[in-house]
Amino acid sequence: MKAVTIRERMERMEHSTLSPYATFSENSIGRDRPEPQCDIRPVFQRDRDRILHSKAFRRLKNKTQVFLTPKGDHYRTRLSHTLEVSQNARTIAKALRLNEDLVEAIALGHDLGHTPFGHAGEAVLNRLCEGGFRHSEQSVRIVEVLEKDGEGLNLTWEVRDGILNHQTSAMPNTLEGRIVRFSDKIAYINHDIDDAIRGRLLTEDMIPFEMRAILGNSTTERLDTLIHDIITNSMDKNDIVMSKGVLEAMHDLRKFMFEQVYKNPAAKGEEVKAKELLERLFDFYMMHPMEMPAWYTNMIAAGEKPDRVVCDYIAGMTDQYATAKFGEYFIPKAWQVK
């Protein structure tokens, strides 16, 4: 008689503990390339581990969230944002008895494709690349193609679906993906307020009273309100929803942040330079593709469009690396005797 593996026991446990609306690991649509199952970890836990150990995930620590190269240790980066999204999403998933491993995998992978210099960098590549550039699509391209020199991470369909559809304009096919979609907004609105207060662009009193009356008067209170509202309104439902009043207040707060922070010259003044830097790098690599690592030139030789490959290379850069490459190509070096 064949022994039951730890993974199989965990899969059985999901059926006895999770909601009937959860995405069960053993029912996954699967991977593009079939592979043997792990004897310990269900598929979504395995996906989470692959993302966590990827190079793209490690690079997030040196990519802009909102403030470009801020002077201070406590401003968010793309990595700390990702971890806060994961924490919010796991709290909601656990309360609703949904698949926490799937939620965590999607959350950790949702921003892998972000460019250096945040959304300013994304706007540049979207303008320059034929067919456009969207960080959600690039995140999927990373896990399908770019990681591990062309092998990709071979993640399950459910994780890739959640990563692709985490933005407002899309809708994931699993409840776990929908949790991450909400958690992303909850995280960035609140931690961006925190960072803006630290950067003296905002005070709590500047937030309109009608929003504070519904959501709360601090980051802690707002997180508590938003997360509780999702849990309360989604319990025992085949959907992830918020109450009308809280959802509208969150949308109003997001609009307020665009007006006061995301478009604030004090916070975004350096973005003009960042955009120019990336545009110059794009033009340089289009003219000199051999300056990219061999892996990227091999992609072009294999039939990939040059502008797409150049975008792949630039999007994978950290803020510091992009700045260093710009300096290498365009800033004169001091002459010295050799």
N, C-alpha and C positions, 0 to 999 in steps of 0.2 A: 504493500500500500504506500502510495506516494505521500511524503511528509508535507504538511501544510506550511508554507513559508510565512515569515513575519509579514511580508507585504500582503499576502492573501488574508491573514487575520485582520490587518488594519482595514482592508477593503470591506470585509464583512462588518467590522465595527462601524464603518461609515453608515451602513444601512440601518443599524440599530440606534444610532445617535443623531444623525443629521436629519434635517427637514426633508420631506418628500420633494421639495422644490430645489434641493441642492443638486450640484453636478457631481455625480459619483465617479470616483477615479477609475473604476473598472469599466465604466460606460463611456470613457473618452473616445472621441472619433479617431484619435490616434495621431501618429507622426507621419510626415511625408515619406520617410524612410523607415520601414519596420525594423525593429531591433529587439533583442532579448530583454525581457523584463528584469528589473532589479529584484533580488530576493528579499530586500528590506524595505525599500521605499516605493510607495505608489507613484504613479506617473507625474502628478503635479508637484509633489515634493521633490522629485528628481529634477523637474524643470526649474524650480526655485533655486536649487543648488547650482545648476548649470549657469544660470544668470548671475548668481552671486559670485561665482568664480571667473566670470568673463572679464576680459580686458576692458570692454566698453563700460562695464559697471564701475570698475576702479577709476576710470577717467572722469566720472561724474563729479568726483571730489574737487576738481579744478575747472569746473564749468560754471558760468554765471547763472544765478537764479534771477535776481532783479538788478542788484547793484554790481556794476563792473569793478572788479578788483578792489573791493572795499577795504579800508584800513580798519581792521578790527577782527578779532577771532570769532565773534558770535553771530555774524551775518550768515544767512543761509547760502549754501551752494546747491547745485543740482542734486548732489548726493544726499545732503541732509533733507532737502525737500522730498526726495524719493522715500527716505526712511520714515518721514512723518506721514506721507500718504499710506505707506504700508501699515503703520501703527493704527491710524484711523480705520482703515479698511478691515484689519483683523479684528478690531474691537466690534465693529458692526457685524461682521460675518459670524463671530463666535456667539453673539447674542441672538442672531437669527438662525443659528444652527446650519449655516451654509459651509461650503468647503473652504476652510481657512488656508490650506496649502495652495489652492488655485488662486485665491485672492492675493496671497503674498507673492506668488510668482508673477502675476500680472502687474502688481504694484511695483515690484522691484525692476521690471523690465519696461515700464511704460515710457520712460524718458531716455532710453539708451541712445536714441537717434538725435538727441538735441545737439545743436551746433555750439561752437564756442560763442561767447558773448550773448547767450540767451536768444530771445525772439528777434533781436536785431540781426543776429547771424542767420537765423532762419529766413528772414525777409530777403536778405541778400541772395542766398542760394535759390530761393523760390523765384526770384527775378531772373537769375542767370542761367538756371538749368532748364533745358527744354523739357516740357512736361511738368515743371514746377517741383517744389521741394516741400514736403510736410514731415515734421519730425516723427509723427506717429507711423507713417509709412516707412521712414528711414529706420525706426526702431525694429520693425519687422524685417526689413532688408538685412539689418545687422545679424539678427538671430537666424535668418534663413541662409544668408550668403556670406557675409563679411567676416564673422567670427571664425577663428580656427583656420585661417587661410583658405576660405572657400567651402569648408565643410559645414559651417553654420552650427547651431546648437541643436538642431533637429527637435524643436519643442513641439508639444501637442497642439492640435488645432485650437483648443479652447483658450490656451494661454496667448497664442498669436492673435486670436480674435479679440480678446480683451485689450491687448496692447494696441492694436490697430484702431479700435473704436472707443478709446478713452476720452476723446474730446467731445465738446458740447454738440457738435454737428452730427455725431454718429451715435449708434446705440449697440452695445455688445449683445451677443446672443445668450449669454449666461447671466444669472443674477449676480454671480461673483464679479463678473466684468462690470456690471452696472454699479456695484458697490464702489469699485475703484474709480469709476467715472465721477461719482459724487465726491469721493474722498479726495481726489486730486484738487477739486475746486475748494473744498473745505480747508485743505491744508494750505494751498498757496494764498488764499485770501487772508487767512488769519496770520500765517507767519510773515507775509509781506507787510501787514499792518504792524506787527511786532518790529520788523526790521526798519520800517519807515519811522516809527517812533524813536528807535535807537538812533537813526540817522537825522533826527530832528526835522523831518518833513511833515510829521503829523503829531497830534496829541489825541488822546481818547476823546476829549471834549469837541474836537473838530468833526468827529463822526456824527452825522445827523441824529437827533434825539429819537426820531421814530424808528430808526434801525436799532439803536441801542436798547430801546424799550422792548423790542421783540427778541433780539439776539443776545443781549447782555452788554456789560460795560467793561469787559476785559477779554483777552484771548481765551483764558480758561472758561469764562462763562459762555462765550460764543461757541467754542468747541463742544461744550457740554450740551448746549441747546440744539445745535445742528445734529450731532450724533444721536442724541436721544430722540429727536424728531424723526429721523430716518428709521430707527429701530421700532419706535412705537407705531408708525404708519405703514411699515412693511411687514410686521409680524403676521405670520400665517398667510402671506399673500405670494402669488407667483409674479412678483414685481418688486422693484425697489423705488420707493416714492417718499416724498416729503409733503407735509401739509402746505396748503396754498399760501398761508400767511408767512410762514418761515421761508419757503422757497422764494417768494417775492422779495422778502427782506434780504435774503442772500444775494439775489440778482441785483438789487439796488446797491448793496454794499460793494459788489464787484464793479458796478458802474462808477461808484464813488472813487474806488481805488484807481480806475483808469484815469479819471479826471485829476486826482490829487497826487498820484504817485507814478503810475506807468507812463504818463505823458509829461511828467514834471521835468523841466529842463535841468533842475539841480541834480536829479537822479539819472537823467538820460543824456546829459550834455555830451558825454564822451562817446555815445553810440555813433555819432557821425564819423568819428575817427575809426571806430571798430568796423563799421560798414566799409569804409574806404580800404582798410587793411585787408579785409576778406575779399573784396572785389579785386584788389591788386594781386593777391595770391591766386585767385581763380584765373585771371588772365595770364599770369606767369606760368602756371602749370598747364594751361591749355597750349601755350607756346613751347613749353619745355617739359613734356610729360616724363622724360627720363629722369627728371629730378625727384620724382616720386619713388617710393620703394618699389622693388621689382614686382611684388605681388600685384600692384595696381597697374603697372604697364603690361603685365601678363593678361590682366582682365581686358584691357583695350585690344591686345593682340588676339584674344579669344572672341572678339566681336562686340564687347560692351561699348556703348557710346562714350567718347572721351569726356564730354561734359558731365555725364552721370558718374564716371569714375573719379573725376576731379572733385565733384561734390562729396563723394564717399570719403575721400581722403581728408578734405577740409572739415567736413562735419565731424569726423572722428577726433579732430585736434582739441586739446584743452586750450583755454585762454592763453596760458603761458607759452605753449608750444607754437600757437599761431603767431603770437607776438615775436617769438624768437626766430621763426622762419622768415617773417617779414624783415626783421633786422638783418638777417643773413643775406637776403637778396637785394634789399633796397637801401640799407644804411651803410655809408662808406666806413671802412675799417681803418684804423690808424696804421700808417706805413711803418714797417720795421725791417731791420736788416736780417736776412736769413742766412 
